[in-house]
């Protein structure tokens, strides 16, 4: 029975993945894993990164070709129309003659020593490693962008919901004040205050709806479709500290394993190999060349044709002497680009270190913030109830009640946002350390309801 359930679960996951790939929306709300599956197939930035990676894989066989034998076969066919006007050579025929000439040449060239080609091959290996690291970073970037866009939609949806709830609460107070004003129990200033608060919250509702639409469009940029229903986040998420809870460990891991830094290190290696390759243009090159030629001539200046087969074998040494300063100029350019690549690496190293520290502090500080804001919601609810009761008994003013309503929903909004920020900080720390994977998205997916 357990094996059957597992098979059904696997079949269900495959079906959901197929629906996501085909752009067919399931009848229920989509979760983060489903949205990520769609974004992998639809995000133009990630698709471009995949094509760049696949294109870079051809660099190694291209460079290897310069070290392997090359063969060519050439065939020419010539028709000669010859007219001898005069000649002092008695062996020449006289008058006019036409004859064909067929020439077939097979050439084989094997580089024996070509330093620039060897360095180019090593450079191509570094290019492939750089492309692999860059593509891995693009995958992690897509995971983070998808999770950010997903949680931003949830946050915008929460903001709209809280604004609507606050508006309804203000409307209830407005109706109460209107009744009391009609009975002559409150001043008109209270009625104006309530109406002003209600009008402001109506405007906030419009702004919140526009923000939600924008966040949904941001998700559409990744997936190519609009998700009207997304699973929300549970209220009780685990507030786990980083493991290990040591900033230096995570910073060191980021400096060692961050995929963008690895791509930069390979870029420095590529630039360094380019310097050596350009300098190698001063070094002599040695090739082995074999040529097989067959020439069939239907005539000649002497009046008769011939069939000639020739086999040439040679060792060719090419010693560069002077090329107008081109080699020196190309070498100088390569040196400067190598220095630029080193500075890019240093810049990104500092940036990754800062990102790792910020993400670590975002988690540790986020734990405190989520707990504090959750307690703040409880306190705000109590304060709102006390202010409402105080207003009914005449101890508090209407403005105090409306302020309590505003503070309550602001606390709810901040509390919800803090939970989203906490989860994103966890993903950012994993990304900085180069260990972010789809399993991290699955872990967040388990927190959805």
Steps between C-alpha positions, in 0.01 A plus 500: 500500500787738587672431168173574320464831681856595410436413137185715500691789655774474240242485222329806644825695510577404140151611395539835674837551337356422157212740557744770605720442196199511269373818659180333624390632837387238752159543654651567844744763623856470375795468735861616479636180347241509221574865425873426494446214254324740265765769541780257406338450162373854446739755652688664209800591717551140612436360152764737360744384769433139403572571133818687595613199701426261217683726254805524727532121498621523138806704600703193599456300177568819302830552680590132475459517121812721481707210641357223283581412137322689226440354154373658183429377149501742210386430144543743213406464134649737242437536126789660313456672163852555361605681183870519414554812295876457460780310671878471474479151661476228240349246736185704551202409294356762274152632449220466754420227753249437778551260789362435851695476825366316807679553830433310826683586823471328839669686786558390858637735769587396856620767744810376683561801720271802520507663841207733436279201415590318820432809708176551312392148593569564870314829470199322350486267801485804728226650283289185539550507878405867505184429300404216735542722807307783332213269411492359852480854633218571254307199635539624857405850391180363343412318822545817703316720247210255486472475878528878533231561239273235658536638853465857374160406357401351835620813682308727261194282540532524879532878478184519293316273742613696805405827331157360424454377856609836640263679263213281616589568863508874432167468320347344809633785711374748243151350511507514878612862500235586242231352723630689803530820303140464380401455864701804601740298717829593322640808334520535123882500527491132593289426196742685274795315652339164435408596143854624434650176631259298288584701185873456562459128542300483176798660330731252672287219363551628145874529556514151653308353206735670254801366689354149496444526124861612455633212713294253298642645180851462643425131549363486146836627372655179630227256406322652202163462671296665774437293812171610654517251786813435703521297818556728801763459770407345832510720808713257701825470306812360670749773589818297469838666543775436241684173551771555611406826668833660416531792258868432425417147387243628249723782377789258444267256323377780275853603406585138416181375337302792360432417135533857373841523666597170342396638161712810567800287595467308176467831314836604649648168386362554148649849488836374624505226236419763239814693595712188453327413174567842350864495611536156345457661159872586526589131539589290190247238387589159358265303271514170314349531149432223248359569151386255234440660157382354170496713187347377172567728202347445156765716331791735557721757339687208348187360339460186713312420821625345825383328819716587803467383861703677769549423872653772721590453868641790696564639846414868497648744752339841522703765687307824564725801452284809473128555449479877514475507881175302504621235744627757749175696477285189552717396795468845658123488465488152655707617799260786568198272473667260744548784747137602450385143571699502824328820610159353414583199717602723791183708465272195497692342790425800718139505381445130576651540845262788571203301368588201718525719809175680421314173439634347822394804699168496316435153643624560854334840518196367318434244774484777759297724271239236413449412865483864606253596229281198576485616860434850373191376318366347820567822690341710225188285502469546875555874466239523225242320713575719800473817291170382352358427844639829629332689219166339575532602866624849414856454630670508156443709191415380153846598374655269758282216377588566137868526588476165677341346190779645284770375735349151511493447126842659457632249755332213313647619172849537646477162670406325176772684308760402762424131444550537124825692552623231738445225242668704226800565726542124537502460122742791455742349751493167316551682169797695636654174623438337162281224648152620402305216337146398409480319835497841670195597296335173594562581867321834459228326304425284803421817694217593264142413578 
